[in-house]
Amino acid sequence: MEKLGNGNCEHAVPTLNDFPEESSLRNRLHLLREKFSCKFKAKPSLYLRVPGRVNLIGEHIDYCGYSVCPLALEQDILVAFCPSVHGQFLSIYNQDEENYKEYSIDTFDFKFSLPTTGWASYVLCGVKKVIELLVSQGKSPVSIQMAVAGNIPPGSGLSSSSALVCAGAMVTALANKLNLSRTELAALSAEAEHYIGTVGGGMDQAIIFLASEGNAKLIEFSPLRTRDVTLPAGAVFVVAHSLAVKNKAASNDFNTRVVECRLAAQVLAKIRGFPWKKCLRLVDFQTSAKLTLGECAKIVKELLHKDPYTKIELCKILDVTEKELNEITLTSNTEHVQHFKLFQRALHVFQEAQRVAEFEAGCTDGCSLAELGHLMSESHVSLRDLYECSHVQLDRLVAVAMAAGALGARLTGAGWGGCIVALTTEDHVGKFIDTVKQQFYADNPQVEGRKTENLIFATQPGRGVQVFRPEENDLVH
């Protein structure tokens, strides 16, 4: 199992000076090094490149235990860091000083205060999780200085937040020479993000650490494992921002969906006579019932009603008090919710999981791009109507993309804003992007001051996390 924390390298890579003069990565790392040196009066010991991601299909099902199919983007978070022997225990500086306030703390026994720490909270999630591991091993964490720069559009649903969590975890592991594999870091980072309050399922962290250039990944859970998905020749995926932004950690919308799926699993298990308290995910119910995804969807239609379930009704079905339901099933920011849509959420999950399986099979068996696009479009309709996590601007952008000739289009990420991903072809991508720019972004006041190339772009599968040394600049695997 490959380890990242010990700093050993299996393969040498070119130094930054070996990159072409016009290399964007080289120039961005050089600028970050200068900012780091100016800020901390020291040189970085290592650099990280942590990519964003776009999920092609399989939305809101990872936390239910089902497979997803994302790929890593060229857009990324860059980090320069070094252990420190003086000053604060942790100092986090953002190259974009105007929009992201510097953060520092003098103890590794810190508590979270999201309004106070802002963007740095995501970095702190990763730092905290690794510190807990170090302390459990009887080790004392070293102090760290780090500088961050990024070009993943914030609030876009392209995992800028998860990239920061992963960066915090990896920096702390490397600075403390903690030997962890990519898979271990991915699992640890997924748990770490729960500190911010969102109960995600691990897709973002898995693709960030485990992506391989040229392939999408099918990511499975419990245990975490991946396999390459080779996309059909000629397929091009275009990411486009809806211009609507939502911070999922700042509301309970995301966690309410998580809880609704959990309740659906528990109610189905209770009705079918299974130990319902052990069914925390819909995949747990499916496993207990020994049903196919299609059979599970049919069971949902037979056993769950479409009207929202009241909290009182759920307590009666599960034979628990409200206090017990809060403790067993709900999260701290959903305890006050009184109505839950179980039918719609469970039906989306089972049908979306089936679409993921069909999408992977289609890539393997050589189905037409139109068939893959149809699965993506079906996914968006389900997310809009059953999961209710779309946004009027997302829906409009999907409609514009389809009218511009996309073979399929859907929201990607948590939703309620952010981006869509559309499938087109190599010979049509230029015209497609130009048409969407004209139809959606031209004369749009929300675009003012933003470059359209950062709002809509074609992408191919990129690499996972990379680590560079300043001198030898070897790449750690």
C-alpha positions in Angstrom: 0.0 0.0 0.0 1.5 3.3 -1.1 2.4 5.7 1.7 2.4 9.5 1.5 3.5 10.7 4.9 7.1 9.4 4.9 8.2 11.6 2.0 9.7 8.7 0.0 9.4 8.9 -3.8 9.0 6.1 -6.3 9.3 8.2 -9.4 11.3 11.4 -10.2 9.5 14.2 -12.0 10.8 17.3 -13.7 11.6 20.3 -11.5 9.5 23.4 -11.9 12.3 24.8 -14.0 11.7 21.9 -16.4 8.2 23.0 -17.0 7.7 25.3 -20.0 8.0 29.0 -19.3 4.3 29.5 -20.0 3.3 26.6 -17.7 0.4 27.9 -15.5 1.2 25.5 -12.7 4.9 26.5 -12.6 4.0 30.2 -12.6 1.3 29.8 -9.9 3.7 27.8 -7.7 6.4 30.3 -8.1 4.0 33.1 -7.1 2.8 31.1 -4.1 6.5 30.5 -3.0 7.2 34.2 -3.1 4.1 35.0 -1.1 5.0 32.3 1.4 8.5 33.5 1.8 7.4 37.1 2.2 4.8 36.2 4.8 6.7 33.6 6.9 10.3 34.7 6.2 11.0 31.0 5.4 11.0 28.7 2.4 8.4 26.0 1.9 9.5 22.4 2.5 6.8 20.9 0.2 4.0 21.9 -2.2 0.7 20.3 -2.8 -1.7 20.4 -5.7 -5.2 19.3 -4.6 -7.7 19.1 -7.5 -11.4 19.9 -7.6 -13.8 17.4 -9.0 -16.9 17.1 -11.2 -19.3 14.2 -10.6 -20.6 12.8 -13.9 -23.4 10.9 -12.4 -24.5 9.6 -9.0 -25.6 12.6 -6.9 -26.6 12.4 -3.3 -26.1 8.7 -3.1 -22.6 8.3 -1.7 -23.8 8.9 1.9 -26.4 6.2 1.2 -23.7 3.7 0.4 -23.9 3.7 -3.4 -21.3 4.1 -6.1 -20.6 7.3 -7.9 -18.7 8.3 -11.0 -16.6 11.5 -10.7 -13.4 12.8 -12.3 -10.7 15.2 -11.1 -10.4 18.6 -12.6 -7.5 20.8 -13.8 -8.8 23.5 -11.4 -7.1 23.0 -8.0 -6.0 24.3 -4.6 -2.2 24.8 -4.3 -0.5 24.8 -0.9 3.0 25.7 0.2 4.0 24.7 3.7 6.7 23.9 6.2 7.0 22.8 9.8 7.7 25.7 12.1 9.8 25.9 15.3 8.5 29.3 16.3 5.4 31.4 16.3 1.8 30.0 16.3 1.1 26.3 16.3 -0.8 26.8 13.0 -0.7 29.7 10.6 -2.9 29.6 7.4 -2.4 32.4 4.8 -4.5 32.8 1.6 -2.9 34.4 -1.4 -6.2 36.1 -2.1 -5.9 38.4 1.0 -8.8 40.6 -0.1 -11.4 37.9 0.2 -9.9 35.3 2.6 -8.7 36.4 6.0 -5.5 34.9 7.4 -6.0 32.5 10.3 -3.6 31.4 13.1 -4.0 29.6 16.4 -1.5 28.9 19.2 -2.8 25.5 20.3 -3.5 22.2 18.6 -6.4 21.6 21.0 -8.7 24.0 19.1 -12.5 24.1 18.8 -14.5 25.1 15.7 -16.3 28.3 15.3 -17.4 28.5 11.7 -18.4 32.2 11.6 -15.1 33.1 13.2 -12.7 31.0 11.2 -14.5 31.2 7.9 -12.8 29.6 4.9 -10.0 28.3 7.2 -12.5 26.0 9.0 -12.3 23.6 6.1 -8.5 23.4 6.4 -8.9 23.0 10.2 -11.2 20.0 9.7 -8.4 18.1 8.0 -5.8 19.3 10.5 -7.9 18.3 13.5 -8.6 14.8 12.3 -4.9 14.0 11.7 -3.9 15.6 15.1 -6.4 13.2 16.8 -4.7 10.3 15.1 -1.3 11.6 16.1 -2.3 12.1 19.7 -3.9 8.6 19.8 -0.4 7.3 18.9 1.2 9.2 21.7 2.8 11.8 19.4 2.9 15.6 19.7 2.0 17.5 16.5 4.5 19.9 15.0 3.7 23.5 14.3 2.9 24.4 10.7 3.0 27.4 8.4 1.0 27.2 5.2 0.0 29.4 2.3 -3.0 28.6 0.0 -4.0 29.6 -3.5 -6.8 28.3 -5.6 -8.7 28.6 -8.9 -11.7 26.4 -8.1 -14.7 28.8 -8.2 -16.1 28.9 -4.6 -19.6 27.7 -4.1 -19.5 26.0 -7.5 -20.2 22.5 -6.4 -16.7 21.5 -7.7 -15.4 20.6 -4.2 -13.3 23.6 -3.3 -14.3 23.0 0.3 -13.4 19.3 0.3 -10.1 20.2 -1.4 -9.3 22.4 1.5 -10.2 19.7 4.0 -7.9 17.2 2.1 -5.1 19.8 2.0 -5.3 20.3 5.7 -5.2 16.6 6.4 -2.3 15.9 4.0 -0.2 18.9 5.1 -0.5 17.7 8.7 0.3 14.1 7.9 3.3 15.1 5.8 4.6 17.7 8.3 4.4 15.0 11.0 5.9 12.2 8.8 2.8 10.2 9.3 2.7 7.3 6.9 -0.8 7.1 5.3 -1.9 5.7 2.0 -4.1 7.7 -0.4 -7.0 5.5 0.5 -6.5 6.1 4.2 -6.2 9.8 3.7 -9.4 9.9 1.6 -11.3 8.0 4.3 -9.9 10.2 7.1 -10.7 13.4 5.2 -14.3 12.3 4.6 -14.7 11.8 8.3 -12.9 15.1 8.9 -15.4 17.1 6.9 -18.2 16.1 9.3 -16.6 18.6 11.8 -18.0 21.4 9.6 -21.5 20.0 10.1 -22.2 18.4 6.7 -22.6 14.6 6.8 -21.3 13.7 3.3 -20.4 10.3 2.1 -16.8 10.4 0.9 -17.0 10.9 -2.9 -15.2 14.2 -3.0 -12.3 13.1 -0.9 -11.9 9.7 -2.7 -11.6 11.3 -6.1 -9.3 14.0 -4.9 -6.8 11.5 -3.6 -7.4 8.6 -6.0 -8.0 10.1 -9.4 -5.9 8.9 -12.3 -5.3 11.0 -15.4 -7.3 10.1 -18.4 -10.1 8.1 -16.6 -13.1 8.8 -14.5 -13.5 6.6 -11.4 -16.2 4.4 -10.2 -16.0 4.8 -6.4 -17.5 2.2 -4.1 -17.8 2.4 -0.4 -17.6 0.2 2.7 -14.8 -0.5 2.1 -13.6 2.4 -0.1 -12.4 1.1 -3.4 -12.2 2.5 -7.0 -11.8 1.3 -10.5 -11.1 3.2 -13.7 -14.0 4.1 -16.1 -12.7 4.8 -19.6 -14.9 7.4 -21.2 -15.9 6.9 -24.8 -13.7 8.3 -27.5 -14.9 11.7 -28.7 -16.8 12.5 -25.4 -16.2 15.9 -23.9 -17.7 17.1 -20.6 -18.3 20.8 -20.2 -18.7 22.4 -16.8 -20.8 25.5 -16.5 -21.6 27.7 -13.5 -25.2 28.6 -12.9 -24.1 31.8 -11.1 -26.1 30.7 -8.1 -24.1 30.0 -4.9 -25.0 28.2 -1.8 -22.8 27.3 1.2 -24.2 23.8 2.2 -22.6 24.1 5.7 -24.5 27.2 6.4 -28.0 25.6 6.2 -29.6 22.3 7.1 -30.8 21.5 3.6 -28.0 19.0 2.9 -28.3 17.2 6.3 -32.0 17.1 6.0 -31.7 15.0 2.8 -29.2 12.8 4.6 -31.6 12.3 7.4 -34.6 11.7 5.1 -32.7 8.9 3.4 -31.7 7.4 6.8 -35.3 7.5 8.0 -36.5 5.9 4.8 -34.0 3.1 5.3 -35.1 2.7 8.9 -38.9 2.8 8.2 -38.5 0.2 5.3 -36.4 -2.0 7.6 -39.0 -1.7 10.4 -41.9 -2.6 8.1 -40.0 -5.6 6.7 -39.0 -6.8 10.2 -35.3 -6.1 10.0 -33.2 -4.6 12.9 -34.0 -1.0 11.9 -31.5 0.7 14.2 -28.7 -0.9 12.2 -30.0 0.5 8.9 -28.3 3.9 8.7 -28.1 3.9 4.9 -30.4 2.8 2.1 -27.8 0.3 1.0 -28.1 -1.4 4.5 -31.8 -2.0 3.8 -31.1 -3.3 0.4 -28.5 -5.7 1.7 -30.8 -6.9 4.5 -33.7 -7.4 2.1 -31.5 -9.0 -0.6 -33.2 -7.0 -3.4 -32.0 -5.5 -6.6 -32.1 -1.8 -7.0 -35.2 -2.1 -9.3 -36.9 -4.2 -6.6 -36.0 -1.6 -4.0 -37.6 1.2 -6.0 -40.7 -0.9 -6.4 -40.8 -1.5 -2.6 -40.5 2.3 -2.0 -43.6 2.8 -4.2 -45.5 0.0 -2.3 -44.5 0.8 1.3 -43.9 4.5 1.6 -46.5 7.3 1.0 -45.8 10.4 -1.0 -47.0 12.9 1.6 -44.3 14.1 4.0 -44.0 12.0 7.2 -44.4 14.0 10.4 -42.0 13.5 13.2 -44.8 12.2 15.4 -45.8 9.7 12.7 -42.2 8.5 12.4 -41.9 8.0 16.2 -45.0 5.9 16.1 -43.8 3.8 13.2 -40.4 3.2 14.8 -41.9 2.9 18.4 -39.5 5.5 19.9 -39.8 8.8 21.7 -38.8 12.1 20.0 -35.7 12.2 22.2 -34.7 8.7 21.0 -35.3 9.6 17.4 -33.1 12.7 17.8 -30.3 10.6 19.3 -30.5 7.6 16.9 -31.2 9.2 13.6 -31.2 13.0 13.4 -28.3 15.5 13.4 -28.1 18.5 15.6 -29.2 20.8 12.9 -32.2 18.7 11.9 -33.7 17.9 15.3 -36.2 20.8 14.9 -37.5 19.5 11.5 -41.0 18.3 11.7 -41.7 16.9 8.2 -39.6 14.5 6.1 -40.1 13.3 2.5 -39.1 9.7 2.6 -40.8 8.4 -0.6 -39.2 11.0 -2.9 -35.6 10.8 -1.5 -35.5 7.0 -1.4 -36.9 6.6 -4.9 -34.2 9.0 -6.2 -31.4 7.2 -4.5 -32.3 3.7 -5.7 -33.0 4.9 -9.3 -29.8 7.1 -9.3 -27.7 4.2 -8.2 -29.2 2.2 -11.1 -28.2 5.0 -13.5 -24.6 4.9 -12.2 -24.5 1.2 -12.9 -25.9 1.7 -16.4 -23.5 4.6 -17.1 -20.4 2.5 -16.2 -21.7 -0.5 -18.1 -22.3 1.8 -21.1 -18.8 3.1 -21.0 -17.5 -0.5 -20.8 -19.7 -1.9 -23.5 -19.4 0.9 -25.9 -22.9 2.3 -25.9 -23.7 5.5 -27.7 -23.0 9.0 -26.3 -26.7 9.7 -26.6 -27.5 6.9 -24.2 -25.0 8.2 -21.6 -26.4 11.7 -22.1 -29.9 10.4 -21.5 -28.9 8.9 -18.2 -27.4 12.3 -17.2 -30.6 14.1 -18.1 -32.7 11.6 -16.2 -30.5 12.3 -13.2 -31.2 16.0 -13.4 -34.9 15.5 -13.5 -34.8 13.3 -10.5 -32.6 15.7 -8.6 -35.0 18.5 -9.5 -38.3 16.8 -8.8 -37.6 14.0 -6.3 -34.6 15.3 -4.4 -35.6 19.0 -4.7 -31.9 20.2 -4.6 -31.9 22.1 -7.9 -32.3 25.9 -8.5 -34.1 27.9 -11.1 -30.8 29.0 -12.6 -29.5 25.5 -12.7 -32.7 24.4 -14.5 -32.4 27.2 -17.0 -28.7 26.5 -17.6 -29.5 22.8 -18.3 -32.3 23.9 -20.7 -29.8 26.2 -22.5 -27.2 23.5 -22.7 -29.7 21.0 -24.2 -30.9 23.6 -26.7 -27.3 24.2 -27.6 -26.9 20.6 -28.6 -25.8 18.8 -25.4 -26.4 15.1 -25.4 -27.2 15.3 -21.7 -26.9 17.8 -18.9 -27.4 17.7 -15.1 -26.5 19.6 -12.0 -23.3 18.4 -10.3 -22.4 18.6 -6.7 -24.8 19.1 -3.8 -27.0 21.5 -5.8 -29.1 24.5 -4.8 -26.7 26.4 -7.1 -23.2 25.8 -8.4 -22.5 24.0 -11.7 -23.9 21.7 -14.3 -22.0 19.2 -16.3 -23.0 18.6 -20.0 -21.9 15.9 -22.4 -21.0 17.0 -25.9 -18.5 15.9 -28.6 -15.0 17.0 -29.7 -16.2 18.3 -33.0 -19.1 20.3 -31.4 -17.6 21.5 -28.1 -16.3 24.9 -29.4 -19.7 25.8 -30.9 -21.5 24.5 -27.8 -19.5 26.6 -25.4 -19.9 29.7 -27.6 -23.7 29.2 -27.8 -24.0 28.8 -24.0 -21.9 31.9 -23.4 -24.2 33.8 -25.7 -27.5 32.4 -24.4 -26.7 32.3 -20.6 -23.8 34.6 -19.8 -23.9 37.5 -22.3 -25.4 40.6 -20.8 -25.9 38.8 -17.4 -25.2 41.3 -14.6 -24.0 38.5 -12.4 -21.1 37.9 -14.7 -19.7 41.4 -14.1 -16.0 41.2 -13.2 -15.7 37.5 -13.8 -13.9 35.8 -16.7 -16.3 33.6 -18.7 -13.5 31.0 -19.2 -13.7 30.4 -15.4 -17.5 30.0 -15.7 -17.7 27.5 -18.5 -15.0 25.2 -19.7 -14.4 21.7 -21.2 -12.6 19.2 -19.0 -10.9 15.9 -19.3 -10.1 13.5 -16.4 -7.1 14.8 -14.4 -4.7 13.5 -11.7 -5.3 13.2 -8.0 -3.3 15.0 -5.3 0.3 15.7 -6.2 3.2 16.6 -3.8 6.2 18.5 -5.0 9.6 19.1 -3.4 11.1 22.6 -3.8 14.6 21.3 -4.7 14.5 17.8 -6.2 10.8 18.5 -6.8 10.0 14.7 -6.8 6.4 13.7 -7.0 5.3 11.6 -4.0 2.9 8.8 -4.9 
